[in-house]
C-alpha cells in the first residue's frame, strides 16, 4: 500500500489486469472464492463498477486512470458518454468537479425535461440558468421552452466545452 492508504501501482498490477479496449478488469491472483485468477473483477453499484483491493473499495474508472497514467487523478475521472459502467480508456478523462457535474444525465425528477430550464411563475416565462463552480448564472427568460433550452445549450457549450453534457 502507498503511504496514504491507497494501493500502490506495483501492487495493483500484481493482482489485477486492465484491458483499455474493453474497460474490464481481470484478477491475476486468487483472493477468495469469488475472486479467482482469470475471473472478471468488480461488481455494479449505482451504475459504477467497484473493485475491492486489499480491503479497500475503489471505483473501476479511478483505478483505470491510476493503472494507465501511474498517478491518482487530481480531481475527478469523467465518463465521456455518461455511462458509468463504460470504463474503456478512450471513454475516460480527468475533469474538475464543475465539469464532471455538467456532464451528468438529466435527473429523472426534472420537471421540464431539460437541464437548467424551469418555468418561472413570477415572470410567466421559461427561465434558463446554469452553475459554474457553485455560482448560479441567469441566462434569461423566454416565451418558448425550446428557446430557453437552446440558450442553455449555447451557454453550457461556451462554459464547459466538450463537458457540456446532456440537455
N, C-alpha and C positions, 0 to 999 in steps of 0.2 A: 504494500500500500504506500501511496505517497504520503508525505508529511501531513497534508491537510485532510487525510482520511479518505481521499479518492483513490481509486485503483490506479496503479502505475501502468504506463503504456506497455512495458515488457510483460507484466503480469496479465494484462488484458489479452495480448497477442498469444500468450501461453495457453489460455483457457478458451478463447473464442476466435473464430474467423469471421470476417465481414466480407460479403460479396457486394461491391459497389454497384454492379449492374442490376442486381435484384433487390438490394437493401436487406437481405436476410442475414441472420447470424447463425452460426453452427458451432456447437460445442466441440472442442478438441480433446477434452478430457471428460471422464465420468465424474460428476459431482454428487449425484443422488440417483434414486430410482427413476426420477422424472428427467433429469439432465444427464443423458448418456452421450458419450463421444459419438459424433456423427449425426446427432439429432438437432433439429432446429431449436434455437434458444428463444425464450421470451413468451410473454402472454399479453393479451389485449386488455386494456383498461382505459375507459373514456376515449376510445379511438386510438390511443397511443400504444406502442409496443414497449413493454417493460422487460428488463433483464436484471436478474439478481446475480451479482458477482461478489464473492467473499462477504456475504451477509448484507450487502447494501444494494438497494434497488436503483437502477438508472433507466432513463428513457433511452430507447434504442437509437434515436436520431442524435442525441447528445453523445452517446458512445461512438457513433459513426464519425462524428466530427473529430473527436479525440483520436480515434483509430487512424483516420486519414491524414490529419494535419499534425498530430503529435502534441497538440496543446488543447486544453479545455477552452470552450468558447468564452469570449469576453462578456458577451451578453446573452442573446437567445439564438437558437437554431430554428429557422423557419422552414416550413414545407411550402415550396413554391405553388403547388397545386392545391393546397389547403387540405390534402388528405393526410391525416395524422399517422396513418399506418404505412404510407409510401416513403420508405427510408432509403430509396435509391440515392446514391451520392449526387447525381445531377439534379435531384429534386430538393436538396438541402442548401441553405445559405444562412450566413450569420446575419442577424438583424437586431436593431435596437428594440427596446420594449414597445415604443410607439409604432415602429414599422411592423413588428410582429402582430400587434393588435389590429393594425389597419388591414392586414391580410387574412383576418378571420372571416368565417362564413357569416351570413346574415342569421341572426338569432331566430329561433323558432317562434318566440313570443313577440317578434317585431310586428306591430300593428300595420305599418304602412307597406311592409314587404321590401323596403329599401333602407340601407344603412344611412344614417344621418339625415333622414327625411321624416317629418311628422306634421300632423295637422295642428296649426296654431289657432285655437278657438278665439283668442283675443283679436287677432288680425283677420280671421276668416280666410286664411291662406295657408298654403303649404310652406313650411319652413325647412330650409336646408342648412345644415350645420356640420361641424366636424371638430375633432380634438387632435391637438398635437402637443406632445409632452405635458399632458394634463391641463392644457389651456383650451377652452371652448372658443370656437370661431363661428360667428354667424355669417353664413354665406349669402342669405337673402330670403325674401318671401315671394311666393309665386302663386299665380292663379291656378295653374295646372300642375298636377303631381309630376308628370313627365318632365316639365321644365325644371322643377326642383331636383329631380333625380339627375338630370343632365348637368345641372350646375354643380351638384355634389360630386359627380363623377369627375368633372373637369378640375374641381378644387383638389380632390384626392390625388389625381394623377400629377398635378403640379406640386402637391405637398409631399407625396410619397413615391412618385415614380413607379418603378416596377413592383413596389409593395402595395400599390393602390388596392388590390384585392377585389372582393365581391361587392355588388351593389344590390 
